[in-house]
């Protein structure tokens, strides 16, 4: 099977979740939130490298927190930038030599605050990316209102992570973005601007939630039960 790489973004904060520490280090069923994503990524068949992006000044704390939960597996830890895009670019540059050599065919980028994305979802998006060029999880949305309390007409869908892309197009897009000074809100946004890659939708659901507010941690724990 062609090799893949996974980038896990752990450079968020804990402000909205009401935590004094980075939310990806909060405990969830005996391991940090972040460790769930790392374990899922490491279990992906054909994965060659997993890159973890952390906030400046948190490298030692994050490494010490997740290391006991990885067994004998290793991840590459890099420091993120001031924005999500900058953090992704730091990770892509680490992978660049392996992409240019042809060692890595597909790269998936995942938000470490989504701990319930399992290995099957990683496999689904990476497989679709090999076929189409890019892929991302999509889940139906309902019950949305405008700011003046009008119902938003549907059907609507929300985009999640992991988002996966053929590695050469990913590297070329982020290189071009760096030249232009452009920053996207997510990985797909950068590829949409600088490539003609077709981005396929992979079915997902509300279980792949993002830890944003305090109740999200309790909900994730309940779903794991």
PyMOL CGO cylinders between C-alpha atoms (Angstrom):
from pymol import cmd
from pymol.cgo import CYLINDER

trace = [
    CYLINDER, 0.00, 0.00, 0.00, 1.36, 3.49, -0.86, 0.3, 1, 1, 1, 1, 1, 1,
    CYLINDER, 1.36, 3.49, -0.86, 2.57, 5.32, 2.20, 0.3, 1, 1, 1, 1, 1, 1,
    CYLINDER, 2.57, 5.32, 2.20, 0.75, 8.17, 3.88, 0.3, 1, 1, 1, 1, 1, 1,
    CYLINDER, 0.75, 8.17, 3.88, 1.48, 10.72, 6.58, 0.3, 1, 1, 1, 1, 1, 1,
    CYLINDER, 1.48, 10.72, 6.58, -0.79, 12.33, 9.16, 0.3, 1, 1, 1, 1, 1, 1,
    CYLINDER, -0.79, 12.33, 9.16, -0.48, 15.81, 10.66, 0.3, 1, 1, 1, 1, 1, 1,
    CYLINDER, -0.48, 15.81, 10.66, -2.27, 16.24, 14.00, 0.3, 1, 1, 1, 1, 1, 1,
    CYLINDER, -2.27, 16.24, 14.00, -2.81, 19.83, 15.09, 0.3, 1, 1, 1, 1, 1, 1,
    CYLINDER, -2.81, 19.83, 15.09, -2.53, 20.26, 18.85, 0.3, 1, 1, 1, 1, 1, 1,
    CYLINDER, -2.53, 20.26, 18.85, -1.73, 23.95, 19.00, 0.3, 1, 1, 1, 1, 1, 1,
    CYLINDER, -1.73, 23.95, 19.00, -5.13, 25.16, 20.22, 0.3, 1, 1, 1, 1, 1, 1,
    CYLINDER, -5.13, 25.16, 20.22, -6.00, 26.67, 23.58, 0.3, 1, 1, 1, 1, 1, 1,
    CYLINDER, -6.00, 26.67, 23.58, -8.41, 25.97, 26.41, 0.3, 1, 1, 1, 1, 1, 1,
    CYLINDER, -8.41, 25.97, 26.41, -10.09, 29.36, 26.63, 0.3, 1, 1, 1, 1, 1, 1,
    CYLINDER, -10.09, 29.36, 26.63, -13.58, 28.46, 25.36, 0.3, 1, 1, 1, 1, 1, 1,
    CYLINDER, -13.58, 28.46, 25.36, -13.57, 25.07, 27.06, 0.3, 1, 1, 1, 1, 1, 1,
    CYLINDER, -13.57, 25.07, 27.06, -12.91, 26.81, 30.36, 0.3, 1, 1, 1, 1, 1, 1,
    CYLINDER, -12.91, 26.81, 30.36, -9.58, 25.12, 31.01, 0.3, 1, 1, 1, 1, 1, 1,
    CYLINDER, -9.58, 25.12, 31.01, -6.36, 26.63, 32.27, 0.3, 1, 1, 1, 1, 1, 1,
    CYLINDER, -6.36, 26.63, 32.27, -4.40, 24.30, 30.00, 0.3, 1, 1, 1, 1, 1, 1,
    CYLINDER, -4.40, 24.30, 30.00, -4.50, 23.42, 26.32, 0.3, 1, 1, 1, 1, 1, 1,
    CYLINDER, -4.50, 23.42, 26.32, -7.83, 21.65, 25.70, 0.3, 1, 1, 1, 1, 1, 1,
    CYLINDER, -7.83, 21.65, 25.70, -6.12, 18.79, 23.85, 0.3, 1, 1, 1, 1, 1, 1,
    CYLINDER, -6.12, 18.79, 23.85, -4.44, 17.81, 27.14, 0.3, 1, 1, 1, 1, 1, 1,
    CYLINDER, -4.44, 17.81, 27.14, -7.70, 17.49, 29.07, 0.3, 1, 1, 1, 1, 1, 1,
    CYLINDER, -7.70, 17.49, 29.07, -8.34, 13.93, 30.33, 0.3, 1, 1, 1, 1, 1, 1,
    CYLINDER, -8.34, 13.93, 30.33, -10.74, 11.76, 28.36, 0.3, 1, 1, 1, 1, 1, 1,
    CYLINDER, -10.74, 11.76, 28.36, -11.23, 8.18, 29.52, 0.3, 1, 1, 1, 1, 1, 1,
    CYLINDER, -11.23, 8.18, 29.52, -7.77, 7.85, 30.99, 0.3, 1, 1, 1, 1, 1, 1,
    CYLINDER, -7.77, 7.85, 30.99, -5.76, 9.55, 28.29, 0.3, 1, 1, 1, 1, 1, 1,
    CYLINDER, -5.76, 9.55, 28.29, -5.38, 13.14, 27.02, 0.3, 1, 1, 1, 1, 1, 1,
    CYLINDER, -5.38, 13.14, 27.02, -7.81, 14.25, 24.32, 0.3, 1, 1, 1, 1, 1, 1,
    CYLINDER, -7.81, 14.25, 24.32, -4.87, 14.54, 21.91, 0.3, 1, 1, 1, 1, 1, 1,
    CYLINDER, -4.87, 14.54, 21.91, -3.72, 10.96, 22.48, 0.3, 1, 1, 1, 1, 1, 1,
    CYLINDER, -3.72, 10.96, 22.48, -6.93, 9.58, 20.95, 0.3, 1, 1, 1, 1, 1, 1,
    CYLINDER, -6.93, 9.58, 20.95, -6.19, 11.21, 17.58, 0.3, 1, 1, 1, 1, 1, 1,
    CYLINDER, -6.19, 11.21, 17.58, -2.55, 10.17, 17.68, 0.3, 1, 1, 1, 1, 1, 1,
    CYLINDER, -2.55, 10.17, 17.68, -3.43, 6.55, 18.37, 0.3, 1, 1, 1, 1, 1, 1,
    CYLINDER, -3.43, 6.55, 18.37, -5.96, 6.52, 15.52, 0.3, 1, 1, 1, 1, 1, 1,
    CYLINDER, -5.96, 6.52, 15.52, -3.41, 8.03, 13.15, 0.3, 1, 1, 1, 1, 1, 1,
    CYLINDER, -3.41, 8.03, 13.15, -0.66, 5.61, 14.17, 0.3, 1, 1, 1, 1, 1, 1,
    CYLINDER, -0.66, 5.61, 14.17, -3.00, 2.66, 13.55, 0.3, 1, 1, 1, 1, 1, 1,
    CYLINDER, -3.00, 2.66, 13.55, -3.72, 3.77, 9.99, 0.3, 1, 1, 1, 1, 1, 1,
    CYLINDER, -3.72, 3.77, 9.99, -2.49, 1.06, 7.58, 0.3, 1, 1, 1, 1, 1, 1,
    CYLINDER, -2.49, 1.06, 7.58, 0.41, 2.35, 5.49, 0.3, 1, 1, 1, 1, 1, 1,
    CYLINDER, 0.41, 2.35, 5.49, 1.12, 5.39, 7.64, 0.3, 1, 1, 1, 1, 1, 1,
    CYLINDER, 1.12, 5.39, 7.64, 4.79, 6.28, 7.37, 0.3, 1, 1, 1, 1, 1, 1,
    CYLINDER, 4.79, 6.28, 7.37, 4.96, 9.32, 9.60, 0.3, 1, 1, 1, 1, 1, 1,
    CYLINDER, 4.96, 9.32, 9.60, 2.78, 11.17, 12.12, 0.3, 1, 1, 1, 1, 1, 1,
    CYLINDER, 2.78, 11.17, 12.12, 3.61, 14.81, 12.80, 0.3, 1, 1, 1, 1, 1, 1,
    CYLINDER, 3.61, 14.81, 12.80, 2.24, 16.49, 15.90, 0.3, 1, 1, 1, 1, 1, 1,
    CYLINDER, 2.24, 16.49, 15.90, 2.06, 20.29, 15.93, 0.3, 1, 1, 1, 1, 1, 1,
    CYLINDER, 2.06, 20.29, 15.93, 2.16, 21.96, 19.35, 0.3, 1, 1, 1, 1, 1, 1,
    CYLINDER, 2.16, 21.96, 19.35, 2.00, 25.51, 20.64, 0.3, 1, 1, 1, 1, 1, 1,
    CYLINDER, 2.00, 25.51, 20.64, 5.26, 27.39, 21.22, 0.3, 1, 1, 1, 1, 1, 1,
    CYLINDER, 5.26, 27.39, 21.22, 6.48, 26.68, 24.74, 0.3, 1, 1, 1, 1, 1, 1,
    CYLINDER, 6.48, 26.68, 24.74, 4.39, 23.51, 25.12, 0.3, 1, 1, 1, 1, 1, 1,
    CYLINDER, 4.39, 23.51, 25.12, 6.61, 20.97, 23.37, 0.3, 1, 1, 1, 1, 1, 1,
    CYLINDER, 6.61, 20.97, 23.37, 7.90, 19.34, 26.55, 0.3, 1, 1, 1, 1, 1, 1,
    CYLINDER, 7.90, 19.34, 26.55, 4.53, 19.38, 28.33, 0.3, 1, 1, 1, 1, 1, 1,
    CYLINDER, 4.53, 19.38, 28.33, 2.64, 17.88, 25.40, 0.3, 1, 1, 1, 1, 1, 1,
    CYLINDER, 2.64, 17.88, 25.40, 5.31, 15.30, 24.69, 0.3, 1, 1, 1, 1, 1, 1,
    CYLINDER, 5.31, 15.30, 24.69, 5.35, 14.17, 28.31, 0.3, 1, 1, 1, 1, 1, 1,
    CYLINDER, 5.35, 14.17, 28.31, 1.55, 14.02, 28.39, 0.3, 1, 1, 1, 1, 1, 1,
    CYLINDER, 1.55, 14.02, 28.39, 1.01, 11.87, 25.30, 0.3, 1, 1, 1, 1, 1, 1,
    CYLINDER, 1.01, 11.87, 25.30, 4.16, 9.72, 25.27, 0.3, 1, 1, 1, 1, 1, 1,
    CYLINDER, 4.16, 9.72, 25.27, 2.85, 7.16, 27.83, 0.3, 1, 1, 1, 1, 1, 1,
    CYLINDER, 2.85, 7.16, 27.83, -0.15, 6.47, 25.59, 0.3, 1, 1, 1, 1, 1, 1,
    CYLINDER, -0.15, 6.47, 25.59, 1.71, 5.75, 22.36, 0.3, 1, 1, 1, 1, 1, 1,
    CYLINDER, 1.71, 5.75, 22.36, 3.36, 2.47, 23.32, 0.3, 1, 1, 1, 1, 1, 1,
    CYLINDER, 3.36, 2.47, 23.32, 6.52, 1.91, 21.28, 0.3, 1, 1, 1, 1, 1, 1,
    CYLINDER, 6.52, 1.91, 21.28, 5.32, 4.20, 18.47, 0.3, 1, 1, 1, 1, 1, 1,
    CYLINDER, 5.32, 4.20, 18.47, 6.90, 7.56, 17.77, 0.3, 1, 1, 1, 1, 1, 1,
    CYLINDER, 6.90, 7.56, 17.77, 5.64, 10.85, 16.39, 0.3, 1, 1, 1, 1, 1, 1,
    CYLINDER, 5.64, 10.85, 16.39, 7.55, 13.87, 15.11, 0.3, 1, 1, 1, 1, 1, 1,
    CYLINDER, 7.55, 13.87, 15.11, 6.77, 16.94, 17.20, 0.3, 1, 1, 1, 1, 1, 1,
    CYLINDER, 6.77, 16.94, 17.20, 7.07, 20.43, 15.70, 0.3, 1, 1, 1, 1, 1, 1,
    CYLINDER, 7.07, 20.43, 15.70, 6.16, 23.88, 16.96, 0.3, 1, 1, 1, 1, 1, 1,
    CYLINDER, 6.16, 23.88, 16.96, 3.19, 25.58, 15.37, 0.3, 1, 1, 1, 1, 1, 1,
    CYLINDER, 3.19, 25.58, 15.37, 2.76, 29.14, 14.15, 0.3, 1, 1, 1, 1, 1, 1,
    CYLINDER, 2.76, 29.14, 14.15, 0.46, 31.99, 15.11, 0.3, 1, 1, 1, 1, 1, 1,
    CYLINDER, 0.46, 31.99, 15.11, -2.38, 30.69, 12.92, 0.3, 1, 1, 1, 1, 1, 1,
    CYLINDER, -2.38, 30.69, 12.92, -3.76, 27.31, 11.89, 0.3, 1, 1, 1, 1, 1, 1,
    CYLINDER, -3.76, 27.31, 11.89, -2.39, 27.76, 8.38, 0.3, 1, 1, 1, 1, 1, 1,
    CYLINDER, -2.39, 27.76, 8.38, 1.06, 28.64, 9.69, 0.3, 1, 1, 1, 1, 1, 1,
    CYLINDER, 1.06, 28.64, 9.69, 1.02, 25.53, 11.88, 0.3, 1, 1, 1, 1, 1, 1,
    CYLINDER, 1.02, 25.53, 11.88, 0.07, 23.36, 8.91, 0.3, 1, 1, 1, 1, 1, 1,
    CYLINDER, 0.07, 23.36, 8.91, 2.83, 24.92, 6.81, 0.3, 1, 1, 1, 1, 1, 1,
    CYLINDER, 2.83, 24.92, 6.81, 5.40, 24.09, 9.51, 0.3, 1, 1, 1, 1, 1, 1,
    CYLINDER, 5.40, 24.09, 9.51, 4.29, 20.46, 9.41, 0.3, 1, 1, 1, 1, 1, 1,
    CYLINDER, 4.29, 20.46, 9.41, 4.24, 20.31, 5.60, 0.3, 1, 1, 1, 1, 1, 1,
    CYLINDER, 4.24, 20.31, 5.60, 7.82, 21.57, 5.48, 0.3, 1, 1, 1, 1, 1, 1,
    CYLINDER, 7.82, 21.57, 5.48, 8.89, 18.72, 7.76, 0.3, 1, 1, 1, 1, 1, 1,
    CYLINDER, 8.89, 18.72, 7.76, 7.27, 16.26, 5.36, 0.3, 1, 1, 1, 1, 1, 1,
    CYLINDER, 7.27, 16.26, 5.36, 8.56, 17.98, 2.20, 0.3, 1, 1, 1, 1, 1, 1,
    CYLINDER, 8.56, 17.98, 2.20, 11.67, 15.79, 1.66, 0.3, 1, 1, 1, 1, 1, 1,
    CYLINDER, 11.67, 15.79, 1.66, 9.56, 12.62, 1.96, 0.3, 1, 1, 1, 1, 1, 1,
    CYLINDER, 9.56, 12.62, 1.96, 6.97, 14.05, -0.43, 0.3, 1, 1, 1, 1, 1, 1,
    CYLINDER, 6.97, 14.05, -0.43, 9.54, 15.11, -3.01, 0.3, 1, 1, 1, 1, 1, 1,
    CYLINDER, 9.54, 15.11, -3.01, 11.20, 11.69, -2.90, 0.3, 1, 1, 1, 1, 1, 1,
    CYLINDER, 11.20, 11.69, -2.90, 7.87, 9.98, -3.54, 0.3, 1, 1, 1, 1, 1, 1,
    CYLINDER, 7.87, 9.98, -3.54, 7.96, 8.19, -0.19, 0.3, 1, 1, 1, 1, 1, 1,
    CYLINDER, 7.96, 8.19, -0.19, 4.66, 9.74, 0.94, 0.3, 1, 1, 1, 1, 1, 1,
    CYLINDER, 4.66, 9.74, 0.94, 1.73, 9.79, -1.48, 0.3, 1, 1, 1, 1, 1, 1,
    CYLINDER, 1.73, 9.79, -1.48, -1.07, 11.18, 0.69, 0.3, 1, 1, 1, 1, 1, 1,
    CYLINDER, -1.07, 11.18, 0.69, -1.11, 13.52, 3.69, 0.3, 1, 1, 1, 1, 1, 1,
    CYLINDER, -1.11, 13.52, 3.69, -4.02, 13.82, 6.11, 0.3, 1, 1, 1, 1, 1, 1,
    CYLINDER, -4.02, 13.82, 6.11, -4.40, 16.85, 8.38, 0.3, 1, 1, 1, 1, 1, 1,
    CYLINDER, -4.40, 16.85, 8.38, -6.47, 16.45, 11.53, 0.3, 1, 1, 1, 1, 1, 1,
    CYLINDER, -6.47, 16.45, 11.53, -7.60, 18.69, 14.38, 0.3, 1, 1, 1, 1, 1, 1,
    CYLINDER, -7.60, 18.69, 14.38, -6.44, 17.09, 17.63, 0.3, 1, 1, 1, 1, 1, 1,
    CYLINDER, -6.44, 17.09, 17.63, -9.51, 18.53, 19.35, 0.3, 1, 1, 1, 1, 1, 1,
    CYLINDER, -9.51, 18.53, 19.35, -11.60, 15.92, 17.47, 0.3, 1, 1, 1, 1, 1, 1,
    CYLINDER, -11.60, 15.92, 17.47, -10.70, 12.86, 19.57, 0.3, 1, 1, 1, 1, 1, 1,
    CYLINDER, -10.70, 12.86, 19.57, -13.40, 10.52, 18.24, 0.3, 1, 1, 1, 1, 1, 1,
    CYLINDER, -13.40, 10.52, 18.24, -12.21, 10.39, 14.64, 0.3, 1, 1, 1, 1, 1, 1,
    CYLINDER, -12.21, 10.39, 14.64, -11.26, 6.73, 14.43, 0.3, 1, 1, 1, 1, 1, 1,
    CYLINDER, -11.26, 6.73, 14.43, -8.84, 4.85, 12.20, 0.3, 1, 1, 1, 1, 1, 1,
    CYLINDER, -8.84, 4.85, 12.20, -11.66, 3.88, 9.84, 0.3, 1, 1, 1, 1, 1, 1,
    CYLINDER, -11.66, 3.88, 9.84, -12.37, 7.55, 9.12, 0.3, 1, 1, 1, 1, 1, 1,
    CYLINDER, -12.37, 7.55, 9.12, -8.67, 8.25, 8.52, 0.3, 1, 1, 1, 1, 1, 1,
    CYLINDER, -8.67, 8.25, 8.52, -8.59, 5.27, 6.15, 0.3, 1, 1, 1, 1, 1, 1,
    CYLINDER, -8.59, 5.27, 6.15, -11.71, 6.44, 4.30, 0.3, 1, 1, 1, 1, 1, 1,
    CYLINDER, -11.71, 6.44, 4.30, -10.41, 9.95, 3.60, 0.3, 1, 1, 1, 1, 1, 1,
    CYLINDER, -10.41, 9.95, 3.60, -6.90, 8.82, 2.63, 0.3, 1, 1, 1, 1, 1, 1,
    CYLINDER, -6.90, 8.82, 2.63, -8.33, 6.19, 0.29, 0.3, 1, 1, 1, 1, 1, 1,
    CYLINDER, -8.33, 6.19, 0.29, -10.65, 8.75, -1.32, 0.3, 1, 1, 1, 1, 1, 1,
    CYLINDER, -10.65, 8.75, -1.32, -7.77, 11.23, -1.65, 0.3, 1, 1, 1, 1, 1, 1,
    CYLINDER, -7.77, 11.23, -1.65, -5.73, 8.68, -3.58, 0.3, 1, 1, 1, 1, 1, 1,
    CYLINDER, -5.73, 8.68, -3.58, -8.60, 8.31, -6.05, 0.3, 1, 1, 1, 1, 1, 1,
    CYLINDER, -8.60, 8.31, -6.05, -9.83, 11.90, -6.35, 0.3, 1, 1, 1, 1, 1, 1,
    CYLINDER, -9.83, 11.90, -6.35, -6.89, 14.03, -5.20, 0.3, 1, 1, 1, 1, 1, 1,
    CYLINDER, -6.89, 14.03, -5.20, -8.50, 15.22, -1.98, 0.3, 1, 1, 1, 1, 1, 1,
    CYLINDER, -8.50, 15.22, -1.98, -11.17, 14.20, 0.53, 0.3, 1, 1, 1, 1, 1, 1,
    CYLINDER, -11.17, 14.20, 0.53, -12.77, 15.43, 3.73, 0.3, 1, 1, 1, 1, 1, 1,
    CYLINDER, -12.77, 15.43, 3.73, -15.47, 14.23, 6.15, 0.3, 1, 1, 1, 1, 1, 1,
    CYLINDER, -15.47, 14.23, 6.15, -18.89, 15.85, 5.81, 0.3, 1, 1, 1, 1, 1, 1,
    CYLINDER, -18.89, 15.85, 5.81, -21.77, 15.61, 8.29, 0.3, 1, 1, 1, 1, 1, 1,
    CYLINDER, -21.77, 15.61, 8.29, -25.38, 16.81, 7.89, 0.3, 1, 1, 1, 1, 1, 1,
    CYLINDER, -25.38, 16.81, 7.89, -26.33, 19.98, 9.76, 0.3, 1, 1, 1, 1, 1, 1,
    CYLINDER, -26.33, 19.98, 9.76, -29.80, 20.86, 11.03, 0.3, 1, 1, 1, 1, 1, 1,
    CYLINDER, -29.80, 20.86, 11.03, -31.52, 23.37, 13.26, 0.3, 1, 1, 1, 1, 1, 1,
    CYLINDER, -31.52, 23.37, 13.26, -29.41, 26.36, 12.15, 0.3, 1, 1, 1, 1, 1, 1,
    CYLINDER, -29.41, 26.36, 12.15, -30.68, 29.92, 12.62, 0.3, 1, 1, 1, 1, 1, 1,
    CYLINDER, -30.68, 29.92, 12.62, -29.54, 33.27, 11.29, 0.3, 1, 1, 1, 1, 1, 1,
    CYLINDER, -29.54, 33.27, 11.29, -28.63, 36.05, 13.74, 0.3, 1, 1, 1, 1, 1, 1,
    CYLINDER, -28.63, 36.05, 13.74, -32.19, 37.38, 13.42, 0.3, 1, 1, 1, 1, 1, 1,
    CYLINDER, -32.19, 37.38, 13.42, -33.56, 33.93, 14.34, 0.3, 1, 1, 1, 1, 1, 1,
    CYLINDER, -33.56, 33.93, 14.34, -34.72, 32.88, 10.89, 0.3, 1, 1, 1, 1, 1, 1,
    CYLINDER, -34.72, 32.88, 10.89, -34.34, 29.23, 9.88, 0.3, 1, 1, 1, 1, 1, 1,
    CYLINDER, -34.34, 29.23, 9.88, -31.45, 28.58, 7.52, 0.3, 1, 1, 1, 1, 1, 1,
    CYLINDER, -31.45, 28.58, 7.52, -32.77, 26.65, 4.51, 0.3, 1, 1, 1, 1, 1, 1,
    CYLINDER, -32.77, 26.65, 4.51, -31.19, 23.26, 3.91, 0.3, 1, 1, 1, 1, 1, 1,
    CYLINDER, -31.19, 23.26, 3.91, -29.99, 20.73, 3.33, 0.3, 1, 1, 1, 1, 1, 1,
    CYLINDER, -29.99, 20.73, 3.33, -26.65, 21.83, 4.76, 0.3, 1, 1, 1, 1, 1, 1,
    CYLINDER, -26.65, 21.83, 4.76, -23.50, 19.96, 5.69, 0.3, 1, 1, 1, 1, 1, 1,
    CYLINDER, -23.50, 19.96, 5.69, -20.54, 20.71, 7.94, 0.3, 1, 1, 1, 1, 1, 1,
    CYLINDER, -20.54, 20.71, 7.94, -16.92, 20.03, 7.06, 0.3, 1, 1, 1, 1, 1, 1,
    CYLINDER, -16.92, 20.03, 7.06, -14.74, 18.15, 9.56, 0.3, 1, 1, 1, 1, 1, 1,
    CYLINDER, -14.74, 18.15, 9.56, -11.27, 16.67, 9.76, 0.3, 1, 1, 1, 1, 1, 1,
    CYLINDER, -11.27, 16.67, 9.76, -9.19, 14.65, 8.94, 0.3, 1, 1, 1, 1, 1, 1,
    CYLINDER, -9.19, 14.65, 8.94, -8.79, 16.19, 5.49, 0.3, 1, 1, 1, 1, 1, 1,
    CYLINDER, -8.79, 16.19, 5.49, -6.52, 14.26, 3.12, 0.3, 1, 1, 1, 1, 1, 1,
    CYLINDER, -6.52, 14.26, 3.12, -4.79, 15.22, -0.13, 0.3, 1, 1, 1, 1, 1, 1,
    CYLINDER, -4.79, 15.22, -0.13, -2.25, 13.91, -2.57, 0.3, 1, 1, 1, 1, 1, 1,
    CYLINDER, -2.25, 13.91, -2.57, 1.03, 15.02, -1.14, 0.3, 1, 1, 1, 1, 1, 1,
    CYLINDER, 1.03, 15.02, -1.14, 2.57, 16.74, -4.17, 0.3, 1, 1, 1, 1, 1, 1,
    CYLINDER, 2.57, 16.74, -4.17, -0.47, 18.97, -4.69, 0.3, 1, 1, 1, 1, 1, 1,
    CYLINDER, -0.47, 18.97, -4.69, -0.53, 19.72, -0.97, 0.3, 1, 1, 1, 1, 1, 1,
    CYLINDER, -0.53, 19.72, -0.97, 3.12, 20.75, -0.93, 0.3, 1, 1, 1, 1, 1, 1,
    CYLINDER, 3.12, 20.75, -0.93, 2.79, 22.83, -4.10, 0.3, 1, 1, 1, 1, 1, 1,
    CYLINDER, 2.79, 22.83, -4.10, -0.28, 24.64, -2.75, 0.3, 1, 1, 1, 1, 1, 1,
    CYLINDER, -0.28, 24.64, -2.75, 1.28, 25.53, 0.57, 0.3, 1, 1, 1, 1, 1, 1,
    CYLINDER, 1.28, 25.53, 0.57, 4.49, 26.63, -1.12, 0.3, 1, 1, 1, 1, 1, 1,
    CYLINDER, 4.49, 26.63, -1.12, 2.50, 28.95, -3.39, 0.3, 1, 1, 1, 1, 1, 1,
    CYLINDER, 2.50, 28.95, -3.39, 0.51, 30.25, -0.44, 0.3, 1, 1, 1, 1, 1, 1,
    CYLINDER, 0.51, 30.25, -0.44, 3.74, 31.07, 1.41, 0.3, 1, 1, 1, 1, 1, 1,
    CYLINDER, 3.74, 31.07, 1.41, 4.96, 33.04, -1.59, 0.3, 1, 1, 1, 1, 1, 1,
    CYLINDER, 4.96, 33.04, -1.59, 1.71, 35.01, -1.79, 0.3, 1, 1, 1, 1, 1, 1,
    CYLINDER, 1.71, 35.01, -1.79, 1.28, 35.45, 1.95, 0.3, 1, 1, 1, 1, 1, 1,
    CYLINDER, 1.28, 35.45, 1.95, -2.10, 33.73, 1.74, 0.3, 1, 1, 1, 1, 1, 1,
    CYLINDER, -2.10, 33.73, 1.74, -3.62, 31.87, 4.68, 0.3, 1, 1, 1, 1, 1, 1,
    CYLINDER, -3.62, 31.87, 4.68, -6.65, 29.58, 4.46, 0.3, 1, 1, 1, 1, 1, 1,
    CYLINDER, -6.65, 29.58, 4.46, -9.00, 28.68, 7.30, 0.3, 1, 1, 1, 1, 1, 1,
    CYLINDER, -9.00, 28.68, 7.30, -8.45, 24.97, 6.68, 0.3, 1, 1, 1, 1, 1, 1,
    CYLINDER, -8.45, 24.97, 6.68, -6.40, 22.65, 4.49, 0.3, 1, 1, 1, 1, 1, 1,
    CYLINDER, -6.40, 22.65, 4.49, -9.07, 22.34, 1.81, 0.3, 1, 1, 1, 1, 1, 1,
    CYLINDER, -9.07, 22.34, 1.81, -9.20, 26.12, 1.45, 0.3, 1, 1, 1, 1, 1, 1,
    CYLINDER, -9.20, 26.12, 1.45, -5.55, 26.27, 0.46, 0.3, 1, 1, 1, 1, 1, 1,
    CYLINDER, -5.55, 26.27, 0.46, -5.88, 23.43, -2.06, 0.3, 1, 1, 1, 1, 1, 1,
    CYLINDER, -5.88, 23.43, -2.06, -9.02, 24.98, -3.53, 0.3, 1, 1, 1, 1, 1, 1,
    CYLINDER, -9.02, 24.98, -3.53, -7.15, 28.23, -4.19, 0.3, 1, 1, 1, 1, 1, 1,
    CYLINDER, -7.15, 28.23, -4.19, -3.91, 26.84, -5.59, 0.3, 1, 1, 1, 1, 1, 1,
    CYLINDER, -3.91, 26.84, -5.59, -4.83, 23.56, -7.27, 0.3, 1, 1, 1, 1, 1, 1,
    CYLINDER, -4.83, 23.56, -7.27, -7.49, 21.96, -9.42, 0.3, 1, 1, 1, 1, 1, 1,
    CYLINDER, -7.49, 21.96, -9.42, -7.69, 18.92, -7.15, 0.3, 1, 1, 1, 1, 1, 1,
    CYLINDER, -7.69, 18.92, -7.15, -11.15, 17.45, -6.85, 0.3, 1, 1, 1, 1, 1, 1,
    CYLINDER, -11.15, 17.45, -6.85, -12.13, 17.28, -3.17, 0.3, 1, 1, 1, 1, 1, 1,
    CYLINDER, -12.13, 17.28, -3.17, -14.49, 14.39, -2.45, 0.3, 1, 1, 1, 1, 1, 1,
    CYLINDER, -14.49, 14.39, -2.45, -16.93, 14.26, 0.47, 0.3, 1, 1, 1, 1, 1, 1,
    CYLINDER, -16.93, 14.26, 0.47, -16.68, 11.27, 2.80, 0.3, 1, 1, 1, 1, 1, 1,
    CYLINDER, -16.68, 11.27, 2.80, -19.79, 10.61, 4.94, 0.3, 1, 1, 1, 1, 1, 1,
    CYLINDER, -19.79, 10.61, 4.94, -19.33, 11.37, 8.63, 0.3, 1, 1, 1, 1, 1, 1,
    CYLINDER, -19.33, 11.37, 8.63, -21.59, 12.30, 11.52, 0.3, 1, 1, 1, 1, 1, 1,
    CYLINDER, -21.59, 12.30, 11.52, -21.96, 14.21, 14.80, 0.3, 1, 1, 1, 1, 1, 1,
    CYLINDER, -21.96, 14.21, 14.80, -19.86, 11.64, 16.68, 0.3, 1, 1, 1, 1, 1, 1,
    CYLINDER, -19.86, 11.64, 16.68, -16.76, 13.26, 15.18, 0.3, 1, 1, 1, 1, 1, 1,
    CYLINDER, -16.76, 13.26, 15.18, -17.28, 16.25, 17.45, 0.3, 1, 1, 1, 1, 1, 1,
    CYLINDER, -17.28, 16.25, 17.45, -14.81, 19.00, 18.23, 0.3, 1, 1, 1, 1, 1, 1,
    CYLINDER, -14.81, 19.00, 18.23, -13.94, 19.81, 21.85, 0.3, 1, 1, 1, 1, 1, 1,
    CYLINDER, -13.94, 19.81, 21.85, -14.85, 23.48, 22.09, 0.3, 1, 1, 1, 1, 1, 1,
    CYLINDER, -14.85, 23.48, 22.09, -16.99, 23.95, 25.21, 0.3, 1, 1, 1, 1, 1, 1,
    CYLINDER, -16.99, 23.95, 25.21, -16.93, 22.23, 28.64, 0.3, 1, 1, 1, 1, 1, 1,
    CYLINDER, -16.93, 22.23, 28.64, -19.93, 20.04, 27.86, 0.3, 1, 1, 1, 1, 1, 1,
    CYLINDER, -19.93, 20.04, 27.86, -18.14, 18.65, 24.79, 0.3, 1, 1, 1, 1, 1, 1,
    CYLINDER, -18.14, 18.65, 24.79, -15.68, 16.75, 27.00, 0.3, 1, 1, 1, 1, 1, 1,
    CYLINDER, -15.68, 16.75, 27.00, -18.56, 15.09, 28.89, 0.3, 1, 1, 1, 1, 1, 1,
    CYLINDER, -18.56, 15.09, 28.89, -20.32, 14.29, 25.62, 0.3, 1, 1, 1, 1, 1, 1,
    CYLINDER, -20.32, 14.29, 25.62, -17.18, 12.72, 24.15, 0.3, 1, 1, 1, 1, 1, 1,
    CYLINDER, -17.18, 12.72, 24.15, -16.80, 10.60, 27.28, 0.3, 1, 1, 1, 1, 1, 1,
    CYLINDER, -16.80, 10.60, 27.28, -20.43, 9.48, 27.03, 0.3, 1, 1, 1, 1, 1, 1,
    CYLINDER, -20.43, 9.48, 27.03, -19.99, 8.53, 23.39, 0.3, 1, 1, 1, 1, 1, 1,
    CYLINDER, -19.99, 8.53, 23.39, -16.91, 6.48, 24.27, 0.3, 1, 1, 1, 1, 1, 1,
    CYLINDER, -16.91, 6.48, 24.27, -18.99, 4.66, 26.90, 0.3, 1, 1, 1, 1, 1, 1,
]
cmd.load_cgo(trace, "trace")
